[in-house]
Every structure is written in structure tokens, then in C-alpha cells.
Amino acid sequence: MAGNSALSAAVKAKKDEFYTQLTDIEKEMRYYRKHFKGKTVFCNCDDPFESNFFKYFVLNFNRLGLKKLIATCYATSPIAGQQLSLFDVVDGEEEQRNKPYKAVVTKVYDVTGDGGVDMFDVAELFKAHENELVELEGDGDFRSEECLALLDEADIVVTNPPFSLFREYVSVLMEHEKHFIIIGNVNAITYKEVFPLIMENKIWIGASIHSGDRAFYVPDDYPLNAAGCGVDADGRRFIRVKGVRWYTNLDLKQRHEELILVKRYTPEAYPFYDNYDGINVDATVDIPCDYAGMMGVPITFLDKYSPDQFEILGVTQSWCGVASKVYPRQVQVDKNGKRSQVTKLNDGAAIKVDTPPANKTYYEVDGELFIKTYARVLIRNKHPEQPKEVQQ
């Protein structure tokens, strides 16, 4: 079983081998300039010949004042084998062409006069032997002994890890106490390995992506069978991925900007949960300014979350242990009237209703009816206003 599990993870990792667009990297990195001076940056899921993370940090190496840039390539990279022969790192035999390697950059010449460089040929970085391009002994996996040693050498990790390995990837970064800026799916917020870190203010959402989808380049053999896929003017295949976010533990000015709240609490507008001691808020903009108790808000609230204004209390997932009750055997009735025995109501926030909702899934428990909300982050306003009727 362990072998099958590892194989499955490897297959999934290969399928979400997405290359982040340079423009998306540039938009996020501009918020962290002060953090990079004199630091070693490690891109440990990045082929230098393909990665726009590597490209960004080379182009801005001097402007950011970097000490060192390291990138590691894994054994199955579709680009590495084609390019390594440019530097005579391998002897050109077919079986050796996909060997993983590390690229270490400590010198980038300023050709623009403003601390930056023009668009470059990666090969030029290594021809003068001032920077290193060295084969790895292992497979280049971020969990390998070699890559973990490089991780310990680094100050900041910046990359797009495989979405399917996001839980394990974050665990490695936290175990090694690294600062990082990484991209992942917004649903990772609710992972039991990730959410406690968010709740304890050890991880938070980045500054530049708060909605919509993003385009990612994919290998030439990646199937383009979903909406939004395509080939750009340069012949590069891409897909569009919904619900992505930057995750970081580097402080941002933006995370200390408090929301302006204009709504006020009324029982009619904010129904109380049946299984959590709090009220339901369907949109971040609707958070009442005068409610002091627990509130359930959409996970996208974290795009606007300030630890100075709110306290995170939990999430409406069964593993979190915040629910005030557990439902017994229940029946799910979908919008088409199909009935089935389930236990899904226990993994979410439930609101009791008097009549079956139209065109919406609901649940029956001991003759009572409930609807289940999407995942909710449970929060408390640290400085609520007084209710209107008692204001002086």
C-alpha cells in the first residue's frame, strides 16, 4: 500500500507540473523587496531553463541585492535533458540526459545601469564558470537529502510546488523553519495540515491574487482537454487554474490594513448555526461591525484578514473539533429529489430551515431539515462596535 501511495503521489505531481507566468511572479514579489537584500533564495521545484521564478530572480539579482540564488531540477524535468549538454555537464549519452542538477548563481552582471539585466540566455550565466551548474546525486526531489541540505542553506524559498504535494511541502518548510512565498490552491486553506498554521498566524495569504483564475504553462505532452486551455503565440501550451493563492510567512503591510465594516447585526440577516456557536456571514463585505461573538465567513475572507482586527477560532471541518454537536444518521436530498444516506452534514456548518429549499441540496435529521454552507472560517472581531441601540 505504501508503494502504491507513493506511486500515486508521483503521478499526481507530474500532472500538476505547472509553470507560473512571469507577470504573476512580478506582481507578487514587489511586495517583498525589503526581505530579499543579502539573502539566499532557493527555488526547489524549478528547472532553471524553464522556471520563471529562476528568471525573475536572475533579472532582479542585483536590484534586490541577493547574496545567492539556488534552483534545483528534478529527474523527470522535460527540459533539463535537452539543455544540460550546452554546458558539457553530461557526456551526451541518452540515458544520462535527464539527470537532475542544481544551479547556483552568485554573480549577475548589471547591463542596464539600474541594478537589473536584460532578458537573458540562461547558458550565458554558466559559460564563464562564475556560477555553478552541478549534477545532483539523487533525483532532485525537494524531500531528498541533498535538497534538504540546500534548504537549510537558504533564507527564503520561492516557488510553485506541485499542488498534489502541497501539504507535505508546507510541512517540510515549517520543519526547517524557512521563510517562503509559494503558490497553491485556495482550498489548501482548509487542509488540517495547513489551517492550524493560518489560525496561529504562522502562514497567511499573499497580496496580489484574490480572485479569478491564472494561466500556467504546462509540458508539451500535457492534455489540453478543459475549458481555458490553449496554445499561446509562441507555441507554448497553457491551462487556466481557478482559485489559486500565494501563501507566505513574510510580513506584508497589506495584512495589517483593517476592513471597513458598515453592516449591523440583526437575527434575520445572520442566521445562527445549529452545530456551531456562531452566526453565518455569506460574504466578507457583510461582516457586521457590532457583533462580538463567533462568525462563520467564506474562506476568501483570508484575502482581507488582518490579525490586528480579527481572531481566527477555527474552520467548519470535522477534524477541527470546534462543532458544538454531531449529527446522527442523516438523509441527503439533492436538488433533483434523490435521497441517500450520508454523514456529510457533520463536515460543515448547518442551518436549520422550516421548509425544503427550492433547487438546493438539504438534509433530514430526525424529522428536522438543514442546509449546509460552504466551508467557513470561524472568526471573532477583536474590537466590535457597540450595538446601535446602546450607542451614546
C-alpha positions in Angstrom: 0.0 0.0 0.0 2.8 2.4 0.8 4.4 1.8 -2.6 1.1 2.3 -4.4 0.5 5.5 -2.4 4.0 6.9 -3.3 3.4 6.0 -7.0 0.0 7.7 -7.0 1.6 10.8 -5.5 4.3 10.8 -8.1 1.7 10.5 -10.9 -0.4 13.4 -9.5 2.7 15.5 -9.1 3.6 15.1 -12.7 0.1 16.0 -13.8 0.2 19.3 -11.9 3.6 20.3 -13.2 2.5 23.9 -13.8 4.9 26.7 -14.7 3.9 30.1 -13.3 3.8 33.1 -15.6 6.5 35.8 -15.1 3.9 38.5 -14.8 2.2 36.8 -11.9 5.5 36.4 -10.1 6.4 40.0 -10.7 3.1 41.3 -9.3 3.6 39.4 -6.0 7.3 39.8 -5.5 7.1 43.6 -5.5 5.6 43.4 -2.0 8.6 41.7 -0.5 11.6 43.7 -1.8 12.8 44.7 1.7 13.1 41.0 2.6 15.5 39.9 -0.1 18.6 42.1 0.5 21.6 40.0 1.4 19.6 36.8 1.3 19.9 33.4 -0.3 16.8 32.5 -2.3 16.0 28.8 -3.1 13.7 27.7 -5.9 13.5 24.0 -5.1 10.8 22.9 -7.6 12.3 24.8 -10.6 14.2 23.9 -13.7 16.3 27.0 -14.4 15.8 26.5 -18.2 12.0 26.6 -17.8 11.2 28.3 -14.5 10.1 31.9 -14.5 11.0 32.1 -10.8 14.6 31.5 -11.6 14.3 34.0 -14.5 12.8 36.7 -12.2 15.5 36.4 -9.6 18.3 36.5 -12.2 16.8 39.5 -13.9 16.5 41.3 -10.5 19.5 39.7 -8.7 21.4 43.0 -8.3 18.4 45.2 -7.8 17.2 43.0 -4.9 20.7 42.7 -3.5 20.6 38.9 -3.4 23.5 37.1 -1.9 22.8 33.8 -3.8 20.2 32.2 -5.9 19.8 28.4 -5.9 17.4 26.3 -8.1 17.1 22.5 -8.2 15.8 20.4 -11.1 14.2 17.0 -10.6 15.0 13.9 -12.6 11.8 13.9 -14.8 12.0 17.5 -15.9 11.0 17.7 -19.6 13.5 20.5 -20.3 16.7 19.6 -18.3 17.9 16.7 -20.5 17.7 18.9 -23.7 19.7 21.7 -22.3 22.4 20.3 -20.0 24.5 19.3 -23.0 25.1 23.0 -23.7 27.4 23.1 -20.7 29.0 19.7 -21.2 27.8 18.7 -17.8 26.9 15.3 -19.1 28.6 13.4 -21.9 25.5 13.4 -24.2 24.6 9.8 -23.8 20.8 9.3 -23.9 20.5 7.5 -20.6 22.2 10.4 -18.8 20.4 13.3 -20.3 17.6 13.6 -17.7 19.9 13.8 -14.7 18.8 16.3 -12.1 21.1 19.2 -11.2 21.4 22.4 -9.1 22.1 25.9 -10.4 23.8 28.2 -8.0 24.1 31.9 -9.0 26.2 34.4 -7.1 27.2 36.8 -9.9 25.0 38.5 -12.5 26.4 41.4 -14.4 24.4 44.7 -14.4 24.0 45.6 -18.1 21.1 48.1 -17.7 22.8 50.5 -15.2 19.9 50.3 -12.7 20.8 47.1 -10.9 18.9 44.8 -13.4 19.7 42.8 -16.5 18.0 42.5 -19.9 16.3 39.3 -20.9 19.0 36.7 -21.0 20.1 33.3 -22.3 20.4 31.0 -19.3 23.5 29.4 -20.8 25.4 32.7 -20.5 25.2 32.6 -16.7 27.4 29.5 -16.6 29.8 29.7 -19.5 32.3 31.8 -17.6 32.2 29.4 -14.7 31.4 32.2 -12.2 28.2 30.4 -11.4 27.7 26.7 -10.8 25.7 24.1 -12.7 26.2 20.8 -11.0 24.6 17.3 -11.2 22.9 16.0 -8.2 23.5 12.5 -6.9 19.8 11.9 -6.1 16.6 12.6 -8.0 16.2 16.3 -7.1 13.1 15.8 -5.1 12.5 18.6 -2.6 12.5 15.9 0.2 15.8 14.4 -0.8 18.8 14.7 1.5 20.7 16.9 -1.0 17.8 19.3 -1.4 17.1 19.5 2.3 20.7 20.5 2.8 20.3 23.3 0.3 17.0 24.2 2.0 18.9 24.7 5.3 21.4 26.9 3.5 18.6 29.2 2.1 16.9 32.1 3.8 13.8 32.3 1.6 12.1 29.7 -0.6 10.1 31.0 -3.6 8.4 28.5 -5.9 5.3 26.8 -7.2 5.3 23.3 -5.6 3.1 20.5 -7.0 -0.4 21.2 -5.8 -0.9 17.5 -5.0 2.1 17.6 -2.6 1.2 20.9 -1.0 0.6 19.5 2.4 3.9 17.7 2.6 5.7 20.6 1.0 4.5 23.1 3.6 5.3 20.7 6.4 8.9 20.5 5.2 9.2 24.3 5.1 7.8 24.6 8.6 10.0 21.8 10.0 13.1 23.6 8.6 11.8 27.0 9.9 12.1 28.7 6.5 10.6 31.9 5.2 8.7 31.3 1.9 6.5 32.7 -0.8 4.7 29.8 -2.6 1.6 29.4 -4.8 -1.1 26.9 -4.2 -4.8 26.2 -4.4 -7.2 28.2 -2.3 -8.8 25.0 -0.9 -5.5 24.3 0.8 -6.7 26.8 3.5 -9.0 24.0 4.9 -6.3 21.3 5.0 -5.8 20.0 8.5 -2.0 20.4 7.9 -2.3 24.0 6.8 -5.2 25.7 8.5 -3.8 25.4 12.1 -0.8 27.4 10.8 -3.1 30.0 9.4 -5.0 30.2 12.7 -1.8 30.6 14.6 -0.6 33.4 12.2 2.3 31.3 11.0 1.1 31.5 7.4 -1.1 34.0 5.6 -2.3 34.8 2.1 -0.2 36.9 -0.2 -1.1 40.3 -1.7 -1.7 40.0 -5.4 -4.2 37.2 -6.1 -7.6 37.5 -4.5 -9.9 36.3 -7.2 -10.2 34.8 -10.7 -8.1 32.2 -12.4 -4.5 32.2 -13.6 -2.7 30.8 -16.6 0.1 28.3 -16.1 2.4 26.8 -18.8 2.4 23.0 -19.0 4.7 20.5 -20.7 4.2 19.7 -24.3 2.6 16.3 -23.6 0.0 17.8 -21.1 -3.6 17.1 -22.4 -5.5 20.3 -23.2 -9.0 19.0 -22.7 -10.5 21.5 -20.3 -12.0 25.0 -20.8 -9.5 27.7 -20.8 -6.6 25.6 -22.1 -4.8 26.6 -25.2 -1.5 27.4 -27.0 -0.1 30.9 -27.0 1.6 32.9 -29.9 5.0 31.3 -29.1 3.6 27.8 -29.3 3.6 27.2 -25.5 0.7 25.1 -24.0 -1.1 26.6 -21.1 -4.1 25.9 -18.8 -6.1 28.2 -16.6 -6.5 27.2 -13.0 -9.2 28.6 -10.7 -8.8 29.5 -7.1 -5.0 29.9 -6.7 -3.4 32.0 -4.0 0.1 33.0 -2.8 1.0 31.7 0.7 3.7 33.3 2.7 5.1 33.8 6.2 6.9 37.1 5.3 5.1 40.1 6.8 3.2 42.4 4.5 1.9 45.9 5.1 -1.3 44.9 3.5 -2.2 42.2 6.1 -2.4 45.0 8.8 -4.9 47.0 6.8 -8.3 46.7 8.6 -11.6 46.2 6.9 -14.2 49.0 7.0 -17.3 47.3 8.2 -20.7 49.0 7.6 -23.3 46.3 8.2 -25.0 45.8 11.5 -26.2 42.6 13.1 -29.8 41.5 13.0 -31.1 38.0 13.7 -33.0 38.0 10.4 -29.9 38.8 8.3 -27.5 36.5 10.1 -28.9 33.0 10.9 -27.4 31.1 13.8 -25.7 27.8 13.1 -27.2 24.7 14.6 -23.9 23.0 15.1 -21.6 25.9 15.8 -22.0 28.7 18.4 -21.9 31.4 15.8 -23.7 33.2 13.0 -23.4 32.7 9.3 -22.0 35.5 7.1 -22.2 34.8 3.4 -19.7 37.4 2.2 -16.8 39.3 3.7 -18.4 42.6 2.9 -21.4 41.6 5.0 -19.4 41.1 8.3 -21.4 43.1 10.9 -19.4 45.8 12.7 -21.2 45.3 16.0 -21.2 41.5 16.6 -18.9 40.3 19.3 -19.4 36.6 19.0 -18.2 33.9 16.7 -19.0 34.3 13.0 -18.6 31.9 10.0 -17.2 33.6 6.9 -16.1 32.3 3.5 -12.5 31.1 3.2 -11.9 34.0 0.8 -12.1 36.2 3.9 -8.5 35.4 4.4 -7.7 37.6 1.4 -8.7 40.6 3.7 -7.8 39.2 7.1 -5.9 41.4 9.5 -4.7 39.8 12.7 -5.0 43.2 14.3 -8.8 43.3 13.7 -9.9 39.6 13.9 -9.1 36.4 15.7 -9.4 33.1 13.9 -11.2 30.5 16.0 -11.4 27.5 13.7 -12.9 26.2 10.5 -16.0 24.2 9.8 -14.3 20.9 9.2 -14.9 17.8 11.4 -11.1 17.5 12.2 -11.0 21.0 13.7 -13.1 19.9 16.7 -15.0 23.2 17.1 -18.5 21.9 16.3 -21.0 22.1 19.2 -22.8 18.9 18.2 -22.6 15.9 15.9 -25.5 14.7 13.8 -26.7 11.1 13.9 -27.8 9.2 10.8 -29.0 11.6 8.2 -30.5 11.7 4.7 -29.3 13.9 1.9 -31.9 15.1 -0.6 -30.3 16.7 -3.7 -31.9 19.4 -5.8 -33.5 16.7 -8.0 -35.1 15.0 -5.0 -32.7 12.0 -4.9 -32.3 10.6 -1.4 -29.2 9.0 0.1 -27.7 8.1 3.5 -24.7 10.3 4.3 -22.7 11.8 7.1 -21.7 15.0 5.2 -23.6 17.3 7.5 -21.0 16.7 10.2 -18.3 18.2 8.0 -19.7 21.7 7.7 -21.8 24.4 9.2 -25.6 23.6 9.3 -28.5 26.0 9.3 -32.0 24.7 10.3 -34.8 25.5 7.9 -38.6 25.1 8.2 -39.3 24.0 4.6 -37.2 22.2 2.0 -35.3 24.8 -0.1 -36.0 25.0 -3.8 -33.4 23.7 -6.2 -30.9 23.1 -3.4 -29.5 20.1 -1.5 -30.7 19.7 2.0 -30.5 17.2 4.8 -33.1 15.4 7.1 -32.1 14.5 10.6 -34.8 13.1 13.0 -37.5 14.9 11.1 -35.7 18.3 11.1 -34.4 20.0 7.9 -31.0 21.6 7.4 -28.9 23.2 4.7 -25.1 23.0 4.8 -22.9 26.1 3.9 -19.7 26.0 2.0 -16.5 25.9 4.1 -16.5 28.7 6.7 -13.6 30.2 8.6 -14.7 30.9 12.2 -13.7 34.4 13.4 -14.2 36.9 16.1 -14.0 40.7 15.8 -11.4 41.9 18.4 -12.9 45.4 18.5 -16.6 45.3 17.7 -18.7 48.5 17.8 -21.4 48.8 20.3 -24.9 47.8 19.0 -26.7 50.8 17.7 -29.5 50.8 20.3 -26.9 51.2 23.1 -24.6 53.7 21.5 -24.4 57.0 23.3 
